[in-house]
């Protein structure tokens, strides 16, 4: 927020050049804080308080924690933060809120998994009254700058805005240009060509594999649904709330998932989440990896990757009926019963500010929810990732579609169908596994909608 007086025009070039270098000087932060105080807005009105922040492990959490000291200097609020692996974090959310006394003051929520659950339970504070309060909302926060996609995810069916938009994650394919060139292959134009390329790239005697994706149960479901969207089918019909998970399209998507992960993926893929897949791809012997666009930065880091300069960023190819990039996303909010609600709201403002969203874009940590990040020339000119990454993200904007159903028992959905998918990798028949999953999950879904 130390450049807050320039937000109406977007971050300055000088500011953005320093984004990757670390923290801005504390005196500059304090000067801006004092200037805002004189203007009627006091960033330090809760000075001396402390906040506990619970974040989902990943690039966005890394970004917030890296710049956390800026918020502390700006506000005088001490922050204790932790980043928890996503599955454990989601369990923590449920346990802590059900206890009635959550031990955090700020929480990130995966919309695609827990939006309906959190909304129905009214666990988080509605941001609308806070946004309307000029005493605690910075005059340059510019809420209208948030795009429609993030606001749609963040808004509950009853109209409450119980998180501020943090990130939209588009799924795409990372591909190894060097391995493709060695086989004379071009980037796949459809699902059939994905399989063809994976087959031609795989050389098990040399430990080279054409494909890697999530195989770990629960985490693996978005891979399968990414294929299902190419058939123009959602796993749960958004209007009738009926399962569409053992249809011919769903079975075909399961067969594609099985073939890629059983025939052309490295050993042990049945236990891979995104981080294992990322590490595997970074070693330089994987042809393609399907996952979120925000996992790119380590691939271009010479201290962590053997594929620097060799990575292609491919928009999800068309399926048999249509072309969609599965979308996921997260927001950040405050427990409804928090005794530090206003101080916590300041943290949420800072975390979703134009500067932090610009940093997200520049460092490749994900797709920002603010529109300004996509049009600011300084932001684009100083990307730390290849321009191909931005082009992939920009092209994915127009074909995004939710990668998971917007239902209350999303975690149970991922658990049940995740087991079916891991069984497929082990040799199970896709049709039989999906029917079995339907039998287990359909009563859960109906009960949740009763």
C-alpha positions in Angstrom: 0.0 0.0 0.0 3.0 2.3 0.1 2.3 3.4 -3.4 -1.4 3.9 -2.7 -1.5 7.5 -3.7 -0.8 6.4 -7.3 -3.4 3.6 -7.5 -5.9 5.5 -9.5 -3.4 5.4 -12.4 -2.0 1.9 -11.7 1.4 1.2 -10.1 4.3 3.2 -11.4 7.1 1.7 -13.5 9.5 2.5 -10.8 7.4 0.6 -8.2 7.0 -2.4 -10.5 10.7 -2.7 -11.3 11.2 -3.1 -7.6 8.5 -5.7 -7.1 10.8 -8.7 -7.6 13.5 -7.3 -5.5 11.6 -7.5 -2.2 10.3 -5.0 0.3 10.2 -1.3 -0.3 11.8 0.9 2.4 9.9 1.2 5.6 10.2 5.0 5.7 8.4 5.2 2.3 5.6 3.1 3.8 5.3 5.3 6.8 5.3 8.5 4.7 2.3 7.2 2.8 0.6 6.1 6.0 1.0 9.5 7.5 -0.2 11.2 4.3 -3.3 9.1 4.3 -3.9 9.8 7.9 -3.8 13.5 7.2 -6.3 13.0 4.4 -8.8 11.4 6.7 -7.9 7.7 6.4 -5.8 6.2 9.1 -4.0 3.0 8.3 -2.6 2.9 11.8 -5.9 3.2 13.8 -5.4 -0.5 15.0 -1.7 -0.1 15.7 -0.6 -2.6 18.4 -3.1 -5.3 17.5 -2.1 -8.7 16.2 -3.7 -10.9 13.6 -3.5 -14.6 12.8 -3.7 -15.4 9.1 -4.4 -18.8 7.7 -3.4 -19.3 4.0 -3.6 -22.1 1.6 -0.2 -23.3 0.6 0.8 -22.2 -2.9 2.2 -19.2 -4.9 -0.4 -16.7 -3.5 0.5 -17.6 0.1 4.2 -17.3 -0.7 3.6 -13.8 -2.2 1.6 -12.5 0.8 4.1 -13.8 3.3 7.0 -12.4 1.3 5.6 -8.9 1.6 3.9 -9.3 5.0 6.3 -6.8 6.6 5.0 -4.0 4.4 1.6 -4.5 5.9 3.0 -4.5 9.4 4.9 -1.3 8.8 2.0 0.4 7.1 -0.6 -0.5 9.9 1.4 -1.2 13.0 -0.4 -4.5 13.2 1.6 -7.6 13.9 0.8 -10.6 11.7 1.3 -14.3 12.4 0.7 -16.3 9.2 0.8 -19.9 8.2 0.5 -21.7 4.9 -1.2 -25.1 5.1 -1.4 -27.7 2.3 -4.8 -27.3 0.5 -6.5 -30.5 1.7 -5.5 -30.0 5.3 -6.4 -26.4 5.1 -9.9 -27.2 4.0 -10.3 -29.6 6.8 -9.0 -27.0 9.2 -11.6 -24.5 8.0 -14.4 -26.9 8.8 -13.0 -28.0 12.2 -12.2 -24.5 13.4 -15.5 -22.9 12.3 -17.5 -25.8 13.7 -15.8 -25.3 17.1 -17.3 -21.8 17.2 -13.9 -20.3 18.1 -11.6 -20.2 15.0 -8.0 -19.4 15.9 -7.5 -17.2 12.9 -8.6 -13.7 12.1 -8.2 -13.9 8.3 -8.7 -17.0 6.1 -8.3 -17.8 2.4 -11.2 -19.9 1.0 -11.1 -22.0 -2.2 -14.3 -20.9 -3.8 -14.4 -24.0 -6.0 -14.5 -26.3 -3.0 -16.0 -24.5 0.0 -18.0 -21.5 -1.3 -21.4 -23.0 -0.8 -20.5 -24.6 2.6 -19.1 -21.4 3.9 -21.9 -19.3 2.5 -24.7 -21.6 3.9 -23.1 -21.6 7.3 -22.5 -17.8 7.3 -19.1 -18.4 8.7 -17.6 -15.2 7.2 -18.5 -11.6 7.5 -20.3 -9.8 4.7 -17.8 -7.4 3.1 -20.5 -5.0 1.8 -20.9 -3.0 5.1 -17.1 -2.8 5.5 -16.6 -1.6 1.9 -19.2 1.2 2.5 -17.4 2.4 5.6 -15.1 5.2 4.5 -13.4 5.1 7.9 -11.9 1.7 7.3 -11.9 1.4 3.4 -9.0 3.2 1.8 -10.3 5.9 -0.7 -8.0 4.4 -3.4 -9.0 0.8 -2.9 -11.1 1.0 -6.1 -13.5 -1.9 -5.6 -15.1 -1.5 -9.1 -11.7 -2.5 -10.5 -12.5 -6.2 -9.7 -13.6 -8.1 -12.8 -16.9 -9.9 -13.1 -15.4 -13.4 -12.9 -13.9 -12.9 -9.4 -17.0 -11.1 -8.1 -19.3 -13.9 -9.3 -17.2 -16.4 -7.4 -17.0 -14.3 -4.3 -20.8 -13.5 -4.2 -23.0 -16.0 -2.4 -26.5 -16.9 -3.8 -28.1 -14.6 -1.1 -26.1 -11.6 -2.3 -23.5 -11.5 0.5 -19.9 -10.9 -0.5 -18.1 -12.9 2.2 -14.7 -12.8 0.6 -12.7 -10.3 -1.4 -11.5 -11.7 -4.7 -7.9 -12.9 -4.6 -7.1 -15.1 -7.6 -8.7 -16.9 -10.6 -6.8 -20.0 -11.6 -7.0 -21.1 -15.2 -5.9 -24.6 -16.2 -3.6 -25.1 -19.2 -0.9 -27.4 -20.4 2.8 -26.8 -19.7 4.8 -28.5 -22.5 8.5 -29.1 -23.0 9.5 -27.4 -26.3 12.8 -29.2 -26.4 11.2 -32.7 -26.1 8.5 -31.8 -28.7 11.1 -30.5 -31.2 13.2 -33.7 -30.8 10.2 -35.7 -32.0 9.1 -33.2 -34.6 5.8 -32.5 -32.8 3.6 -29.4 -32.6 1.5 -28.4 -29.7 -1.7 -30.6 -29.6 -4.8 -29.1 -31.4 -7.3 -31.5 -29.8 -7.7 -34.3 -27.2 -6.7 -37.0 -29.7 -3.4 -35.1 -30.4 -2.7 -34.9 -26.7 -2.7 -38.7 -26.6 -0.7 -39.0 -29.8 2.0 -36.6 -28.5 2.1 -38.4 -25.1 2.7 -41.7 -26.8 5.4 -40.4 -29.1 7.2 -38.5 -26.3 7.3 -41.5 -23.9 10.5 -43.5 -23.8 10.5 -45.5 -20.6 14.0 -46.8 -21.2 15.3 -43.3 -20.9 12.8 -42.3 -18.1 11.1 -39.9 -20.4 7.3 -39.6 -20.2 4.8 -37.8 -22.3 2.4 -36.8 -19.6 2.1 -36.0 -15.9 -0.9 -34.8 -13.9 -2.4 -35.3 -10.5 -3.1 -38.9 -9.6 -3.7 -38.4 -5.8 -7.3 -39.1 -4.9 -9.3 -35.9 -4.4 -6.6 -33.7 -6.0 -7.0 -35.6 -9.3 -10.6 -34.8 -10.0 -10.0 -31.4 -11.8 -7.9 -33.3 -14.4 -10.9 -35.5 -15.3 -13.4 -32.6 -15.2 -11.1 -30.6 -17.5 -11.6 -33.3 -20.1 -15.3 -33.4 -19.3 -15.7 -29.7 -20.1 -14.3 -30.4 -23.5 -17.5 -32.5 -24.1 -19.6 -29.4 -23.0 -20.7 -31.2 -19.9 -20.5 -30.2 -16.2 -20.1 -33.0 -13.7 -23.3 -31.7 -11.9 -26.0 -30.0 -13.9 -25.9 -26.4 -12.6 -29.7 -26.0 -12.8 -31.1 -29.4 -11.9 -28.3 -30.3 -9.6 -28.2 -33.8 -11.0 -25.1 -35.9 -11.6 -23.7 -36.1 -15.1 -20.8 -38.3 -14.1 -21.5 -41.6 -15.7 -22.7 -40.3 -19.0 -20.9 -41.4 -22.2 -19.0 -38.1 -22.1 -17.9 -38.7 -18.5 -16.8 -42.2 -19.3 -14.8 -41.0 -22.3 -13.2 -38.4 -20.1 -12.3 -41.2 -17.6 -10.9 -43.3 -20.4 -8.7 -40.4 -21.5 -7.6 -39.8 -17.9 -6.7 -43.5 -17.4 -4.8 -43.8 -20.7 -2.6 -40.7 -20.1 -1.9 -41.5 -16.5 -1.5 -45.3 -16.8 0.4 -45.5 -20.1 2.4 -42.3 -20.4 3.0 -40.9 -16.9 6.0 -41.6 -14.6 5.9 -44.3 -11.9 4.2 -43.2 -8.7 1.8 -40.8 -10.4 -1.0 -42.3 -8.5 0.3 -40.4 -5.4 1.0 -37.1 -7.2 -0.5 -33.8 -6.3 0.4 -30.5 -8.1 3.7 -30.2 -6.3 5.0 -33.6 -7.2 3.9 -33.1 -10.8 5.6 -29.7 -10.9 8.9 -31.1 -9.5 8.7 -34.0 -12.1 8.1 -31.6 -15.0 11.0 -29.3 -13.8 13.5 -32.2 -14.2 13.1 -32.0 -18.0 11.9 -35.5 -18.8 8.1 -34.8 -19.0 6.4 -33.8 -22.2 3.2 -32.3 -20.9 1.7 -31.3 -17.5 -1.9 -30.2 -17.1 -2.5 -27.9 -14.1 -3.1 -24.3 -13.0 -1.3 -21.4 -14.6 -0.1 -20.1 -11.3 2.5 -22.8 -10.9 4.8 -21.4 -13.5 7.4 -19.4 -11.6 9.6 -22.3 -10.3 9.8 -23.7 -13.9 11.6 -20.5 -14.9 13.9 -20.4 -11.9 17.4 -21.7 -12.7 18.0 -22.7 -9.1 15.0 -25.0 -9.2 14.4 -26.1 -12.8 16.1 -27.8 -15.7 13.5 -26.5 -18.2 14.2 -22.7 -18.0 13.5 -21.3 -21.4 12.1 -24.6 -22.7 8.6 -24.3 -21.3 5.6 -23.8 -23.6 2.4 -22.4 -22.1 -0.5 -24.0 -24.0 -4.2 -23.0 -23.8 -6.3 -26.1 -23.2 -7.0 -27.7 -26.6 -10.6 -28.2 -27.8 -12.4 -31.3 -26.8 -14.9 -33.2 -29.0 -17.6 -30.5 -28.6 -16.1 -27.3 -27.3 -13.0 -25.6 -25.8 -12.9 -24.6 -22.2 -10.2 -23.9 -19.6 -11.3 -25.2 -16.2 -11.3 -22.3 -13.7 -10.8 -22.3 -10.0 -10.2 -19.5 -7.5 -9.8 -18.2 -4.0 -11.0 -15.3 -1.9 -9.9 -13.9 1.4 -12.2 -13.2 4.3 -12.8 -12.6 8.0 -14.7 -14.8 10.5 -18.2 -13.3 11.2 -17.6 -13.5 14.9 -14.0 -12.2 14.9 -13.3 -9.6 17.6 -10.7 -8.0 15.3 -13.0 -7.8 12.3 -11.9 -4.3 11.2 -8.2 -4.8 11.6 -8.5 -8.1 9.7 -10.4 -6.3 6.9 -7.4 -4.0 6.5 -5.3 -7.0 5.9 -7.8 -8.3 3.3 -7.7 -4.9 1.6 -3.9 -4.9 1.4 -3.9 -8.5 0.2 -6.2 -7.7 -2.7 -4.9 -4.2 -3.5 -3.8 -3.2 -6.9 -0.1 -3.4 -5.9 -0.4 -7.0 -4.7 -2.5 -8.0 -7.7 0.2 -6.5 -9.9 2.8 -8.4 -8.1 0.8 -11.6 -8.6 0.7 -11.0 -12.3 4.4 -10.0 -12.6 5.7 -13.0 -10.6 3.4 -15.5 -12.4 1.7 -16.4 -9.1 -1.7 -16.6 -10.7 -4.4 -14.7 -12.6 -5.4 -11.5 -10.8 -9.0 -10.7 -10.2 -8.5 -6.9 -10.8 -9.0 -5.7 -14.4 -6.3 -3.1 -14.2 -3.5 -5.8 -14.0 -4.3 -6.9 -17.5 -4.1 -3.5 -19.2 -1.3 -1.7 -17.3 1.6 -1.4 -19.6 4.1 -1.2 -16.8 2.9 -4.4 -15.3 3.1 -6.2 -18.6 6.4 -4.8 -19.6 8.1 -6.0 -16.4 6.8 -9.6 -16.2 9.2 -12.0 -14.7 7.8 -14.9 -16.9 7.8 -15.3 -20.7 5.3 -13.4 -22.7 3.9 -16.8 -23.7 2.6 -17.2 -20.2 0.6 -14.0 -20.3 -0.7 -14.8 -23.8 -1.9 -18.2 -22.5 -3.6 -16.6 -19.6 -5.2 -13.9 -21.8 -6.5 -16.5 -24.2 -7.9 -18.6 -21.4 -9.9 -15.6 -20.0 -12.6 -16.1 -22.7 -13.0 -19.8 -22.4 -13.0 -20.2 -18.6 -15.6 -22.5 -17.0 -15.8 -23.8 -13.4 -13.8 -27.0 -13.1 -15.8 -28.3 -10.1 -19.6 -28.2 -9.4 -20.9 -25.4 -7.2 -22.4 -27.6 -4.5 -22.0 -27.9 -0.7 -20.4 -31.4 -0.6 -17.6 -30.6 -3.0 -14.9 -32.2 -0.8 -17.0 -35.4 -0.7 -17.4 -35.2 -4.4 -13.7 -35.0 -4.9 -13.1 -37.8 -2.4 -15.5 -40.2 -4.0 -14.6 -39.6 -7.6 -11.0 -39.2 -6.7 -11.0 -42.8 -5.6 -12.6 -43.9 -8.9 -9.9 -42.1 -10.8 -7.0 -43.7 -8.8 -8.7 -47.1 -9.3 -8.6 -46.4 -13.1 -4.9 -45.7 -13.0 -4.6 -49.1 -11.3 -6.5 -50.7 -14.1 -10.1 -50.2 -13.2 -12.8 -49.9 -15.8 -13.9 -46.2 -16.1 -17.5 -47.0 -16.7 -17.7 -49.3 -13.7 -15.8 -47.0 -11.4 -17.9 -44.0 -12.2 -21.2 -45.9 -11.7 -19.9 -47.1 -8.4 -18.9 -43.5 -7.5 -22.4 -42.3 -8.5 -24.0 -44.9 -6.2 -21.9 -43.6 -3.3 -22.2 -39.9 -3.9 -25.8 -39.4 -5.2 -27.4 -39.8 -1.7 -24.9 -37.3 -0.3 -25.8 -34.8 -3.0 -29.5 -35.2 -2.6 -29.3 -34.8 1.2 -27.2 -31.6 0.8 -29.9 -30.1 -1.4 -32.9 -31.2 0.7 
